[in-house]
Amino acid sequence: SQQGEEDPQALSIQEGENATMNCSYKTSINNLQWYRQNSGRGLVHLILIRSNEREKHSGRLRVTLDTSKKSSSLLITASRAADTASYFCATDRDQGGKLIFGQGTELSVKP
Amino acid sequence: EAGVVQSPRYKIIEKKQPVAFWCNPISGHNTLYWYLQNLGQGPELLIRYENEEAVDDSQLPKDRFSAERLKGVDSTLKIQPAELGDSAVYLCASSLGLAGEETQYFGPGTRLLVL
């Protein structure tokens, strides 16, 4: 069973534009993580935000977390063709235990 | 530093045959995970090890799947016999297993096709 619901399922933008992906979940969490997966490859960790944090930045990535709404968003600014990938949110209820992934957002950045 | 290593990368077998996947985690990582990823879906946890102990195997179909992590380092995941529905990518991940260090590092996966 997958806890996360991601929106949109697919997103196509032009290089230089911003991309926003949303994630909603069902139960309380310890932290929420975002991962990227290029076609045919493993997942790469992008950013982790804890339940007591509201916003976090890493380079061109900005993640927000609203625990009252059980939702998170990932913003990629000034997108590049190399950002083309699937992006997954994953919730961790028990601090380093089981990650429950959403179904992902497929991002396509056109040059 | 080497990442998580998995082999083989690809495997094609006929249904009812056995198959095994191997994973070598990042050195020093106590926690090891096996995930199943179907096409177009996010990974789903099959089993989690803390050192050599399986601490969460609730999602592992125990009638045909088995796993081991001898000596708390390498791990193998086996399916016997394989069914058509087992076609998927099998991902291995590892983490330090410490509070505050929850990031999981994934291997490239083994893509299994059952014919």
Backbone of each chain as ProteinMPNN parsed JSONL, in Angstrom:
{"seq_chain_A": "SQQGEEDPQALSIQEGENATMNCSYKTSINNLQWYRQNSGRGLVHLILIRSNEREKHSGRLRVTLDTSKKSSSLLITASRAADTASYFCATDRDQGGKLIFGQGTELSVKP", "coords_chain_A": {"N_chain_A": [[0.85, -1.191, 0.0], [0.479, 2.269, -0.726], [1.261, 5.292, 0.761], [1.597, 7.921, -0.055], [0.239, 10.399, -2.213], [0.771, 11.737, -5.275], [0.913, 14.729, -7.137], [1.165, 16.754, -10.001], [0.626, 13.696, -11.954], [2.145, 13.693, -14.214], [4.312, 16.092, -15.69], [5.126, 18.642, -17.9], [7.478, 20.938, -18.938], [9.177, 23.944, -20.052], [12.676, 24.483, -20.426], [14.21, 26.43, -17.918], [11.889, 27.275, -16.722], [9.93, 27.059, -13.674], [9.255, 24.153, -11.686], [6.685, 22.566, -9.982], [5.804, 20.139, -7.663], [3.467, 18.165, -5.918], [2.646, 16.499, -2.849], [0.63, 14.377, -0.987], [-0.267, 12.867, 2.122], [-1.281, 10.293, 4.499], [-1.043, 9.544, 7.233], [0.408, 10.393, 10.48], [3.784, 11.603, 10.545], [7.383, 11.157, 10.888], [9.393, 12.184, 9.294], [9.693, 13.508, 5.948], [10.684, 12.625, 2.733], [12.241, 13.432, -0.38], [12.876, 11.954, -3.511], [14.715, 11.365, -6.524], [14.441, 9.742, -9.659], [16.064, 8.643, -12.399], [15.38, 7.396, -15.688], [15.374, 3.923, -15.693], [17.216, 3.742, -13.673], [18.525, 3.731, -10.251], [17.138, 5.186, -7.199], [17.751, 8.546, -6.177], [18.567, 10.373, -3.373], [17.149, 13.484, -2.524], [16.274, 15.503, -0.66], [15.475, 15.931, 2.798], [12.888, 16.546, 5.053], [11.897, 17.379, 8.282], [9.252, 16.622, 10.634], [8.88, 18.794, 12.28], [9.696, 20.924, 10.847], [9.143, 23.508, 8.434], [9.945, 24.49, 6.02], [12.501, 23.936, 3.592], [15.647, 24.311, 1.964], [17.689, 23.427, -0.818], [20.12, 24.105, -2.88], [18.744, 24.499, -6.018], [16.366, 23.527, -5.177], [13.35, 23.619, -3.333], [11.568, 22.735, -0.544], [8.464, 22.339, 1.01], [6.508, 21.742, 3.95], [3.447, 20.913, 5.288], [2.068, 19.929, 8.017], [-0.446, 20.017, 9.123], [-2.159, 19.875, 7.02], [-1.254, 17.602, 5.954], [0.57, 17.5, 3.768], [3.038, 18.112, 1.212], [5.326, 20.006, -0.778], [7.428, 20.137, -3.632], [9.617, 22.284, -5.115], [11.286, 23.041, -8.021], [13.505, 25.285, -9.174], [14.28, 27.323, -12.056], [14.51, 25.267, -14.116], [16.283, 22.558, -15.738], [17.205, 20.649, -18.655], [18.408, 18.345, -17.744], [17.058, 17.831, -15.419], [14.98, 16.242, -16.017], [13.119, 13.522, -15.059], [11.707, 11.047, -12.812], [9.992, 11.947, -9.885], [9.761, 11.26, -6.488], [7.894, 11.317, -3.477], [8.398, 10.336, -0.103], [7.344, 8.965, 2.922], [8.316, 8.749, 6.318], [7.508, 7.158, 9.123], [8.614, 6.277, 11.44], [11.208, 7.162, 12.036], [13.702, 6.421, 10.417], [12.838, 3.971, 9.755], [10.514, 2.229, 7.935], [10.068, 3.405, 4.677], [7.452, 4.909, 2.956], [6.372, 5.201, -0.229], [5.105, 7.552, -2.663], [3.348, 7.481, -5.833], [4.735, 8.887, -7.655], [5.866, 11.685, -9.678], [6.2, 12.365, -13.026], [8.538, 14.204, -14.552], [9.187, 16.249, -17.302], [11.524, 18.139, -18.91], [11.865, 20.356, -21.381], [14.299, 21.301, -23.763]], "CA_chain_A": [[0.0, 0.0, 0.0], [1.28, 3.463, -0.827], [0.633, 6.352, 1.511], [1.672, 9.203, -0.726], [-0.43, 10.662, -3.473], [1.498, 12.84, -5.872], [0.154, 15.51, -8.114], [0.479, 15.922, -10.999], [1.307, 12.448, -12.305], [3.118, 14.046, -15.244], [4.473, 17.535, -15.839], [6.04, 18.975, -18.991], [7.765, 22.366, -18.913], [10.331, 24.386, -20.836], [13.879, 24.798, -19.666], [14.183, 27.762, -17.323], [10.67, 27.438, -15.931], [9.89, 26.374, -12.38], [8.402, 22.966, -11.622], [6.157, 22.305, -8.643], [5.17, 18.835, -7.476], [2.808, 18.095, -4.625], [2.536, 15.171, -2.248], [-0.236, 14.306, 0.186], [-0.114, 11.594, 2.829], [-2.464, 9.99, 5.303], [-0.841, 9.38, 8.673], [1.454, 11.24, 11.042], [5.112, 11.223, 10.068], [8.574, 11.691, 11.532], [10.0, 13.027, 8.274], [9.273, 13.268, 4.573], [11.86, 12.707, 1.879], [12.029, 13.473, -1.83], [13.872, 11.223, -4.274], [14.651, 11.456, -7.975], [14.817, 8.509, -10.356], [16.198, 8.725, -13.839], [14.859, 6.196, -16.336], [16.2, 2.732, -15.625], [18.251, 3.862, -12.639], [18.072, 3.728, -8.862], [16.663, 6.46, -6.662], [18.744, 9.429, -5.588], [17.976, 11.209, -2.336], [17.258, 14.923, -2.785], [16.118, 16.369, 0.509], [14.668, 15.397, 3.894], [12.318, 17.587, 5.906], [11.356, 16.738, 9.474], [7.868, 17.029, 10.922], [8.855, 20.088, 12.97], [10.195, 21.934, 9.918], [8.115, 23.963, 7.5], [10.528, 24.756, 4.702], [13.912, 23.611, 3.507], [16.206, 24.613, 0.66], [18.949, 22.797, -1.198], [20.401, 24.541, -4.247], [17.548, 24.963, -6.734], [15.21, 22.817, -4.618], [12.69, 24.155, -2.136], [10.534, 21.818, -0.073], [7.634, 22.801, 2.121], [5.75, 20.703, 4.636], [2.312, 21.387, 6.087], [1.598, 18.716, 8.708], [-1.886, 20.132, 9.408], [-2.832, 19.428, 5.79], [-0.596, 16.368, 5.531], [0.994, 17.697, 2.387], [4.358, 18.673, 0.972], [5.562, 20.365, -2.166], [8.809, 20.256, -4.097], [9.776, 23.278, -6.17], [12.576, 23.101, -8.706], [13.567, 26.564, -9.878], [15.151, 27.419, -13.233], [14.723, 23.866, -14.479], [17.21, 22.215, -16.814], [16.847, 19.381, -19.303], [18.923, 17.261, -16.905], [16.119, 17.567, -14.316], [13.986, 15.272, -16.492], [13.185, 12.323, -14.223], [10.54, 10.846, -11.946], [10.233, 12.452, -8.531], [8.935, 10.541, -5.512], [7.938, 11.65, -2.062], [8.354, 9.149, 0.75], [7.145, 9.316, 4.32], [8.959, 7.899, 7.324], [6.735, 7.339, 10.356], [9.297, 5.782, 12.638], [12.589, 7.64, 12.124], [14.682, 5.486, 9.885], [12.238, 2.677, 9.484], [9.934, 1.959, 6.625], [9.663, 4.513, 3.824], [6.293, 4.635, 2.104], [6.509, 6.076, -1.394], [4.008, 7.858, -3.554], [3.482, 6.866, -7.152], [5.692, 9.681, -8.406], [5.554, 12.655, -10.727], [7.152, 12.271, -14.138], [8.846, 15.559, -15.024], [9.904, 16.369, -18.571], [11.976, 19.506, -19.148], [12.233, 20.439, -22.8], [15.31, 22.351, -23.998]], "C_chain_A": [[0.883, 1.237, 0.0], [0.551, 4.599, -0.132], [0.564, 7.632, 0.717], [0.865, 9.253, -2.005], [0.249, 11.871, -4.077], [0.713, 13.457, -7.004], [1.078, 16.581, -8.686], [1.223, 14.604, -11.23], [2.375, 12.705, -13.352], [3.12, 15.55, -15.426], [5.494, 17.802, -16.941], [6.23, 20.48, -19.027], [8.953, 22.667, -19.826], [11.495, 24.671, -19.894], [13.808, 26.251, -19.158], [12.947, 28.028, -16.482], [10.82, 26.726, -14.595], [8.941, 25.188, -12.454], [7.971, 22.756, -10.183], [5.432, 20.975, -8.622], [4.633, 18.765, -6.064], [2.658, 16.653, -4.163], [1.595, 15.265, -1.063], [-0.095, 12.926, 0.812], [-1.215, 11.462, 3.862], [-2.234, 9.961, 6.804], [0.246, 10.326, 9.178], [2.82, 10.711, 10.633], [6.203, 11.774, 10.971], [9.304, 12.611, 10.565], [9.454, 12.643, 6.909], [10.49, 13.503, 3.695], [11.432, 12.772, 0.41], [13.209, 12.784, -2.51], [13.638, 11.475, -5.768], [15.087, 10.12, -8.578], [14.867, 8.777, -11.846], [15.803, 7.38, -14.437], [15.843, 5.039, -16.23], [17.276, 2.761, -14.556], [17.641, 3.752, -11.24], [17.626, 5.105, -8.425], [17.799, 7.232, -6.011], [18.045, 10.341, -4.594], [18.209, 12.681, -2.635], [17.265, 15.728, -1.498], [15.213, 15.672, 1.526], [14.161, 16.564, 4.714], [11.623, 16.898, 7.076], [9.993, 17.34, 9.807], [7.786, 18.376, 11.634], [9.428, 21.217, 12.107], [9.101, 22.304, 8.927], [8.663, 24.167, 6.093], [12.006, 24.407, 4.743], [14.393, 23.861, 2.085], [17.472, 23.79, 0.443], [19.21, 23.156, -2.645], [19.158, 25.11, -4.905], [16.27, 24.296, -6.225], [14.674, 23.544, -3.394], [11.558, 23.207, -1.781], [9.776, 22.483, 1.057], [6.87, 21.629, 2.694], [4.668, 21.357, 5.475], [1.707, 20.158, 6.764], [0.109, 18.807, 9.03], [-2.697, 19.662, 8.197], [-2.272, 18.112, 5.282], [-0.182, 16.469, 4.06], [2.375, 18.325, 2.333], [4.447, 19.069, -0.495], [7.053, 20.472, -2.426], [8.823, 21.237, -5.257], [11.185, 23.193, -6.718], [12.594, 24.399, -9.497], [14.536, 26.492, -11.049], [15.515, 26.032, -13.756], [15.65, 23.72, -15.686], [16.771, 20.9, -17.436], [17.293, 18.197, -18.452], [18.029, 16.96, -15.701], [15.032, 16.585, -14.728], [14.175, 13.954, -15.76], [11.817, 12.127, -13.571], [10.909, 11.27, -10.536], [9.229, 11.796, -7.576], [9.037, 11.2, -4.144], [7.809, 10.35, -1.273], [8.242, 9.586, 2.194], [7.757, 8.268, 5.232], [8.228, 8.152, 8.64], [7.582, 7.129, 11.595], [10.774, 6.123, 12.699], [13.589, 6.566, 11.703], [14.135, 4.103, 9.646], [11.754, 2.572, 8.07], [9.585, 3.253, 5.904], [8.472, 4.08, 2.991], [6.276, 5.682, 1.0], [5.171, 6.38, -2.049], [4.269, 7.248, -4.912], [4.352, 7.691, -8.087], [5.085, 10.661, -9.38], [6.629, 12.555, -11.794], [7.343, 13.663, -14.734], [9.638, 15.494, -16.321], [10.233, 17.839, -18.785], [12.519, 19.582, -20.573], [13.211, 21.588, -23.032], [14.798, 23.412, -24.955]], "O_chain_A": [[1.926, 1.254, 0.655], [-0.626, 4.847, -0.395], [-0.425, 8.36, 0.801], [0.811, 8.292, -2.772], [0.298, 12.929, -3.449], [-0.038, 12.793, -7.718], [1.733, 17.273, -7.907], [2.34, 14.431, -10.742], [3.397, 12.02, -13.381], [2.081, 16.205, -15.332], [6.595, 17.253, -16.92], [5.256, 21.225, -19.134], [9.636, 21.762, -20.304], [11.313, 25.046, -18.735], [13.401, 27.161, -19.88], [12.955, 28.91, -15.623], [11.715, 25.902, -14.409], [7.951, 25.211, -13.187], [8.798, 22.766, -9.272], [4.56, 20.713, -9.45], [5.266, 19.247, -5.124], [2.559, 15.724, -4.965], [1.749, 16.148, -0.219], [0.164, 11.941, 0.12], [-1.99, 12.393, 4.082], [-3.128, 10.314, 7.574], [0.921, 10.983, 8.385], [2.989, 9.513, 10.403], [5.987, 12.726, 11.72], [9.776, 13.682, 10.949], [8.836, 11.592, 6.741], [11.235, 14.464, 3.89], [10.394, 12.233, 0.025], [14.368, 12.991, -2.15], [12.522, 11.757, -6.205], [15.989, 9.459, -8.064], [13.857, 9.095, -12.475], [15.883, 6.348, -13.77], [17.002, 5.158, -16.627], [18.154, 1.899, -14.534], [16.424, 3.69, -11.071], [17.723, 6.072, -9.181], [18.687, 6.657, -5.383], [17.059, 10.999, -4.924], [19.325, 13.085, -2.961], [18.16, 16.542, -1.274], [14.306, 14.924, 1.161], [14.922, 17.476, 5.037], [10.857, 15.953, 6.887], [9.633, 18.416, 9.329], [6.745, 19.033, 11.6], [9.62, 22.334, 12.587], [8.231, 21.488, 8.622], [7.941, 24.034, 5.104], [12.675, 24.553, 5.767], [13.654, 23.655, 1.122], [18.218, 23.498, 1.378], [18.596, 22.585, -3.546], [18.581, 26.083, -4.42], [15.201, 24.493, -6.802], [15.427, 24.017, -2.543], [10.697, 22.912, -2.61], [10.362, 23.105, 1.943], [6.615, 20.642, 2.004], [4.945, 22.249, 6.276], [0.925, 19.431, 6.152], [-0.542, 17.775, 9.194], [-3.791, 19.118, 8.346], [-2.759, 17.567, 4.292], [-0.542, 15.631, 3.233], [2.82, 18.979, 3.276], [3.731, 18.534, -1.342], [7.832, 20.849, -1.549], [8.13, 21.046, -6.256], [12.16, 23.265, -5.97], [11.776, 24.586, -10.398], [15.486, 25.709, -11.041], [16.691, 25.674, -13.827], [15.779, 24.616, -16.52], [16.045, 20.125, -16.813], [16.632, 17.159, -18.439], [18.218, 15.944, -15.033], [14.247, 16.141, -13.89], [15.241, 13.342, -15.824], [10.9, 12.929, -13.753], [12.006, 10.986, -10.056], [8.023, 11.783, -7.823], [10.119, 11.591, -3.706], [7.187, 9.39, -1.729], [8.965, 10.478, 2.639], [7.719, 7.07, 4.953], [8.322, 9.242, 9.205], [7.326, 7.705, 12.653], [11.53, 5.419, 13.369], [14.221, 5.908, 12.53], [14.885, 3.168, 9.364], [12.503, 2.8, 7.121], [8.887, 4.104, 6.455], [8.484, 3.006, 2.39], [6.178, 6.882, 1.258], [4.235, 5.581, -1.998], [5.282, 6.581, -5.123], [4.674, 7.248, -9.189], [3.957, 10.498, -9.844], [7.821, 12.649, -11.501], [6.43, 14.225, -15.34], [10.631, 14.775, -16.423], [9.339, 18.683, -18.836], [13.514, 18.941, -20.908], [12.991, 22.705, -22.563], [15.515, 24.364, -25.262]]}, "seq_chain_B": "EAGVVQSPRYKIIEKKQPVAFWCNPISGHNTLYWYLQNLGQGPELLIRYENEEAVDDSQLPKDRFSAERLKGVDSTLKIQPAELGDSAVYLCASSLGLAGEETQYFGPGTRLLVL", "coords_chain_B": {"N_chain_B": [[33.784, 6.934, -2.373], [32.212, 3.79, -2.592], [28.964, 3.106, -3.881], [25.753, 1.57, -3.216], [25.788, -1.725, -4.267], [24.443, -3.833, -6.699], [23.603, -7.004, -8.073], [22.392, -9.487, -10.407], [22.17, -6.93, -13.005], [20.176, -7.223, -14.834], [17.735, -9.746, -15.424], [16.395, -12.528, -16.985], [14.0, -14.963, -16.852], [12.241, -18.119, -17.002], [8.879, -18.767, -16.003], [8.273, -20.362, -12.867], [10.88, -20.991, -12.415], [13.751, -20.646, -10.225], [15.213, -17.654, -8.788], [17.798, -15.382, -7.88], [18.887, -12.473, -6.147], [21.496, -10.183, -5.483], [22.985, -8.046, -3.018], [25.201, -5.524, -2.03], [25.736, -3.439, 0.542], [26.457, 0.058, 1.349], [29.558, 0.555, 2.904], [29.642, 0.189, 6.382], [27.013, 0.787, 6.791], [24.306, -0.073, 8.708], [21.67, -0.742, 8.332], [19.622, -2.372, 6.028], [17.642, -2.544, 3.122], [15.165, -4.119, 1.11], [13.364, -3.409, -1.763], [10.47, -3.515, -3.874], [9.687, -2.515, -7.109], [7.158, -1.754, -9.199], [6.281, -1.097, -12.617], [5.86, 2.287, -13.287], [5.188, 2.904, -10.704], [5.82, 3.765, -7.238], [8.541, 2.58, -5.13], [8.039, -0.324, -3.033], [8.354, -1.529, 0.214], [9.895, -4.609, 0.916], [11.433, -6.032, 2.805], [13.258, -5.294, 5.773], [16.415, -5.003, 7.255], [18.153, -4.862, 10.318], [21.353, -4.813, 10.956], [22.033, -8.215, 11.078], [19.478, -8.998, 11.543], [16.144, -9.479, 10.581], [13.895, -7.03, 10.78], [11.529, -6.072, 9.845], [9.471, -7.744, 7.975], [6.99, -7.869, 6.991], [5.777, -7.389, 4.553], [6.78, -9.223, 2.843], [6.257, -11.818, 0.622], [6.01, -14.769, 1.898], [5.663, -17.331, 1.013], [6.977, -17.742, -1.339], [9.123, -16.049, -1.465], [12.324, -15.354, -0.089], [14.847, -14.143, 2.12], [18.155, -13.249, 3.137], [20.71, -12.089, 5.349], [23.565, -12.622, 5.99], [26.088, -12.317, 8.42], [25.568, -9.67, 8.61], [26.162, -7.947, 6.475], [26.417, -8.267, 3.274], [23.513, -9.094, 1.281], [21.022, -11.417, 0.174], [18.26, -11.919, -1.954], [15.703, -14.115, -2.682], [13.617, -15.769, -5.027], [11.381, -18.366, -5.34], [9.101, -20.615, -6.476], [9.42, -18.49, -9.388], [6.866, -16.258, -10.547], [4.754, -14.974, -13.192], [3.832, -12.45, -12.438], [5.857, -11.478, -10.885], [7.593, -10.0, -12.293], [9.463, -7.138, -12.326], [11.259, -4.33, -10.898], [13.822, -4.843, -8.614], [14.935, -3.317, -5.855], [17.681, -2.462, -3.821], [18.566, -0.922, -0.784], [20.455, 1.081, 1.546], [21.165, 2.314, 4.854], [22.566, 4.37, 7.494], [21.305, 3.78, 9.852], [21.013, 5.207, 12.158], [19.695, 7.482, 14.61], [18.552, 10.506, 13.283], [19.879, 10.143, 10.955], [18.473, 9.331, 8.551], [18.459, 9.034, 5.822], [18.156, 7.085, 2.918], [20.13, 5.119, 0.758], [20.166, 4.146, -2.512], [20.655, 1.268, -4.602], [21.278, 0.444, -8.122], [19.362, -1.342, -8.886], [17.761, -4.478, -9.819], [16.477, -5.622, -12.735], [13.86, -7.662, -13.337], [12.517, -10.059, -15.508], [9.937, -12.209, -16.039], [9.084, -14.905, -17.937]], "CA_chain_B": [[33.115, 5.848, -1.642], [31.334, 3.028, -3.462], [27.566, 3.112, -3.499], [25.142, 0.251, -3.06], [26.036, -2.544, -5.456], [23.481, -4.917, -6.905], [23.777, -7.838, -9.262], [22.705, -8.915, -11.709], [21.363, -5.753, -13.342], [19.021, -7.704, -15.573], [17.569, -11.191, -15.365], [15.215, -13.051, -17.681], [13.816, -16.37, -16.524], [10.913, -18.654, -17.262], [8.081, -18.949, -14.777], [8.53, -21.54, -12.035], [12.312, -21.107, -12.142], [14.229, -19.837, -9.103], [16.088, -16.53, -9.124], [18.381, -14.749, -6.692], [19.478, -11.149, -6.333], [22.524, -9.933, -4.474], [23.176, -6.635, -2.694], [26.278, -5.15, -1.12], [25.412, -2.066, 0.955], [27.567, 0.966, 1.613], [30.318, 0.123, 4.064], [29.283, 0.844, 7.637], [25.563, 0.946, 6.91], [23.751, -1.192, 9.456], [20.313, -1.057, 7.905], [19.515, -2.743, 4.61], [16.25, -2.657, 2.69], [14.809, -4.595, -0.228], [12.119, -2.856, -2.258], [9.942, -3.951, -5.151], [9.112, -1.394, -7.829], [6.457, -2.065, -10.434], [6.357, -0.051, -13.633], [4.991, 3.434, -13.061], [4.838, 3.01, -9.292], [6.921, 3.967, -6.311], [9.001, 1.344, -4.497], [7.337, -0.825, -1.857], [9.292, -2.279, 1.032], [9.704, -6.055, 1.107], [12.056, -6.467, 4.055], [14.275, -4.389, 6.328], [17.344, -5.627, 8.194], [19.052, -4.127, 11.21], [22.458, -5.784, 10.994], [21.603, -9.463, 10.437], [18.127, -9.319, 11.972], [15.031, -8.954, 9.802], [13.033, -6.366, 11.751], [10.232, -5.827, 9.224], [9.291, -8.55, 6.758], [5.546, -8.045, 6.906], [5.337, -7.308, 3.164], [7.472, -10.245, 2.052], [5.412, -13.017, 0.391], [6.914, -15.793, 2.419], [5.494, -18.638, 0.381], [7.911, -17.907, -2.45], [10.258, -15.144, -1.31], [13.137, -15.482, 1.109], [15.986, -13.24, 2.124], [19.089, -13.428, 4.231], [21.798, -11.12, 5.46], [24.551, -13.28, 6.839], [27.161, -11.473, 8.921], [25.135, -8.288, 8.666], [26.718, -7.109, 5.408], [25.73, -8.566, 2.024], [22.199, -9.719, 1.409], [20.447, -12.016, -1.024], [16.809, -12.054, -2.027], [15.427, -15.225, -3.571], [12.232, -16.096, -5.37], [11.283, -19.742, -5.802], [9.329, -20.402, -7.905], [8.992, -17.194, -9.898], [5.609, -16.181, -11.282], [4.743, -13.88, -14.172], [3.602, -11.193, -11.736], [7.056, -11.029, -10.169], [8.362, -9.113, -13.179], [9.532, -5.827, -11.677], [12.616, -3.962, -10.513], [14.093, -5.108, -7.206], [15.89, -2.317, -5.402], [18.29, -2.594, -2.509], [18.992, 0.359, -0.225], [21.053, 0.96, 2.878], [21.286, 3.549, 5.609], [23.397, 4.207, 8.682], [20.518, 3.194, 10.921], [21.15, 6.004, 13.38], [18.738, 8.583, 14.724], [19.048, 11.693, 12.606], [20.549, 9.751, 9.702], [17.459, 8.448, 7.957], [18.568, 8.961, 4.367], [18.423, 5.775, 2.342], [20.92, 5.168, -0.47], [19.669, 3.055, -3.335], [21.423, 0.699, -5.69], [20.67, 0.636, -9.44], [18.24, -2.252, -9.062], [17.785, -5.626, -10.733], [15.228, -5.679, -13.518], [13.499, -9.067, -13.552], [11.443, -10.365, -16.449], [9.542, -13.613, -15.957], [8.356, -15.258, -19.172]], "C_chain_B": [[32.15, 5.129, -2.571], [29.91, 3.112, -2.939], [27.067, 1.705, -3.262], [25.303, -0.512, -4.377], [25.005, -3.656, -5.531], [23.878, -5.719, -8.136], [22.788, -8.994, -9.229], [21.892, -7.646, -11.953], [20.089, -6.155, -14.066], [18.973, -9.22, -15.455], [16.282, -11.557, -16.065], [15.132, -14.534, -17.368], [12.423, -16.811, -16.955], [10.188, -18.856, -15.938], [8.37, -20.319, -14.173], [10.014, -21.761, -11.779], [12.668, -20.3, -10.904], [15.11, -18.696, -9.599], [16.593, -15.911, -7.821], [19.015, -13.429, -7.06], [20.449, -10.907, -5.167], [22.709, -8.434, -4.266], [24.345, -6.472, -1.727], [26.058, -3.695, -0.719], [26.659, -1.206, 1.098], [28.248, 0.545, 2.906], [29.923, 0.922, 5.311], [27.793, 1.059, 7.831], [24.961, -0.288, 7.571], [22.4, -1.649, 8.939], [20.277, -1.308, 6.396], [18.058, -3.005, 4.285], [16.194, -3.309, 1.311], [13.431, -4.026, -0.574], [11.757, -3.503, -3.592], [9.34, -2.729, -5.831], [8.476, -1.886, -9.121], [6.479, -0.847, -11.354], [5.364, 1.065, -13.331], [4.577, 3.644, -11.614], [6.068, 3.35, -8.458], [7.344, 2.639, -5.697], [8.137, 0.975, -3.291], [8.288, -1.723, -1.089], [8.911, -3.749, 1.119], [10.225, -6.486, 2.474], [13.109, -5.451, 4.466], [15.113, -5.137, 7.354], [18.029, -4.566, 9.046], [20.181, -5.104, 11.514], [21.964, -7.104, 10.368], [20.164, -9.849, 10.771], [17.085, -8.664, 11.064], [14.017, -8.351, 10.769], [11.668, -6.015, 11.181], [10.174, -6.637, 7.93], [7.812, -8.774, 6.497], [5.035, -8.028, 5.461], [5.996, -8.358, 2.274], [6.564, -11.461, 1.866], [6.208, -14.273, 0.718], [6.725, -17.163, 1.789], [6.515, -18.852, -0.725], [9.164, -17.035, -2.328], [11.004, -15.472, -0.011], [14.314, -14.534, 0.995], [16.891, -13.596, 3.289], [20.152, -12.357, 4.187], [22.796, -11.681, 6.467], [25.656, -12.289, 7.202], [26.813, -9.988, 8.875], [25.718, -7.384, 7.605], [25.93, -7.348, 4.128], [24.374, -9.201, 2.294], [21.807, -10.35, 0.086], [18.944, -12.102, -0.862], [16.513, -13.134, -3.056], [13.933, -15.365, -3.816], [12.229, -17.521, -5.921], [9.914, -20.318, -5.474], [8.831, -19.032, -8.339], [7.682, -17.314, -10.652], [5.66, -14.978, -12.221], [4.627, -12.521, -13.492], [4.794, -10.677, -10.95], [7.937, -10.138, -11.036], [8.301, -7.694, -12.638], [11.007, -5.484, -11.51], [12.758, -4.177, -9.009], [15.246, -4.214, -6.776], [16.406, -2.661, -4.01], [18.72, -1.201, -2.056], [19.648, 0.119, 1.122], [21.08, 2.332, 3.541], [22.116, 3.283, 6.855], [22.63, 3.563, 9.82], [20.659, 3.929, 12.241], [20.086, 7.092, 13.405], [19.346, 9.83, 14.098], [19.74, 11.405, 11.296], [19.635, 8.797, 8.943], [17.568, 8.305, 6.449], [18.898, 7.553, 3.919], [19.136, 5.957, 0.998], [20.586, 3.921, -1.281], [20.709, 2.573, -4.337], [20.679, 0.878, -7.006], [19.495, -0.291, -9.704], [18.552, -3.426, -9.975], [16.436, -5.682, -11.419], [14.959, -7.132, -13.87], [12.342, -9.172, -14.534], [11.173, -11.859, -16.372], [8.652, -13.931, -17.155], [7.501, -16.502, -18.982]], "O_chain_B": [[31.358, 5.77, -3.262], [29.672, 3.18, -1.733], [27.851, 0.766, -3.124], [24.991, -0.001, -5.452], [24.734, -4.335, -4.541], [24.414, -5.182, -9.105], [22.385, -9.437, -8.153], [21.004, -7.33, -11.162], [19.051, -5.507, -13.926], [20.003, -9.892, -15.395], [15.222, -10.993, -15.795], [16.088, -15.276, -17.594], [11.549, -15.991, -17.233], [10.806, -19.085, -14.898], [8.668, -21.287, -14.873], [10.373, -22.641, -10.996], [11.954, -19.357, -10.563], [15.679, -18.762, -10.689], [15.904, -15.92, -6.801], [19.601, -13.275, -8.131], [20.241, -11.364, -4.043], [22.604, -7.648, -5.208], [24.456, -7.194, -0.737], [26.181, -2.803, -1.559], [27.781, -1.697, 0.978], [27.582, 0.216, 3.888], [29.877, 2.152, 5.295], [27.355, 1.465, 8.908], [25.087, -1.403, 7.065], [22.031, -2.813, 9.093], [20.835, -0.545, 5.608], [17.331, -3.611, 5.071], [17.057, -3.082, 0.462], [12.476, -4.139, 0.194], [12.622, -3.973, -4.332], [8.572, -1.989, -5.216], [9.162, -2.371, -10.021], [6.673, 0.284, -10.909], [4.173, 0.816, -13.144], [3.71, 4.47, -11.328], [7.204, 3.234, -8.919], [6.585, 1.671, -5.738], [7.58, 1.842, -2.619], [8.951, -2.579, -1.673], [7.753, -4.09, 1.363], [9.552, -7.209, 3.208], [13.763, -4.832, 3.626], [14.575, -5.825, 8.222], [18.429, -3.513, 8.551], [19.996, -6.088, 12.23], [21.516, -7.095, 9.221], [19.681, -10.896, 10.339], [17.134, -7.461, 10.809], [13.351, -9.083, 11.502], [10.746, -5.696, 11.932], [10.76, -6.253, 6.918], [7.427, -9.753, 5.857], [3.978, -8.589, 5.174], [5.775, -8.364, 1.062], [6.145, -12.072, 2.849], [6.983, -14.765, -0.102], [7.537, -18.063, 2.006], [6.884, -19.986, -1.027], [10.154, -17.27, -3.021], [10.405, -15.815, 1.008], [14.726, -14.17, -0.106], [16.455, -14.164, 4.29], [20.454, -11.792, 3.136], [22.853, -11.265, 7.624], [26.097, -11.511, 6.356], [27.683, -9.142, 9.082], [25.772, -6.17, 7.799], [24.897, -6.717, 3.907], [24.118, -9.758, 3.362], [22.203, -9.886, -0.983], [18.43, -12.33, 0.233], [17.016, -13.077, -4.178], [13.108, -15.114, -2.938], [12.976, -17.844, -6.845], [9.593, -20.493, -4.299], [7.92, -18.477, -7.725], [7.412, -18.321, -11.307], [6.493, -14.085, -12.067], [5.253, -11.552, -13.922], [4.756, -9.572, -10.409], [8.924, -9.583, -10.553], [7.223, -7.115, -12.507], [11.887, -6.24, -11.921], [11.911, -3.742, -8.229], [16.37, -4.335, -7.262], [15.65, -3.096, -3.14], [19.186, -0.398, -2.864], [19.429, -0.911, 1.76], [21.024, 3.367, 2.876], [22.346, 2.134, 7.231], [23.215, 2.88, 10.66], [20.453, 3.355, 13.31], [19.634, 7.563, 12.361], [20.503, 10.166, 14.348], [20.149, 12.33, 10.595], [19.963, 7.631, 8.721], [16.829, 7.519, 5.856], [19.795, 6.906, 4.46], [18.787, 6.834, 0.208], [20.707, 2.795, -0.799], [21.522, 3.344, -4.846], [19.567, 1.406, -7.017], [18.717, -0.065, -10.631], [19.475, -3.379, -10.789], [15.393, -5.776, -10.773], [15.724, -7.758, -14.603], [11.332, -8.478, -14.414], [12.064, -12.675, -16.609], [7.609, -13.31, -17.357], [6.826, -16.936, -19.915]]}, "name": "protein", "num_of_chains": 2, "seq": "SQQGEEDPQALSIQEGENATMNCSYKTSINNLQWYRQNSGRGLVHLILIRSNEREKHSGRLRVTLDTSKKSSSLLITASRAADTASYFCATDRDQGGKLIFGQGTELSVKPEAGVVQSPRYKIIEKKQPVAFWCNPISGHNTLYWYLQNLGQGPELLIRYENEEAVDDSQLPKDRFSAERLKGVDSTLKIQPAELGDSAVYLCASSLGLAGEETQYFGPGTRLLVL"}
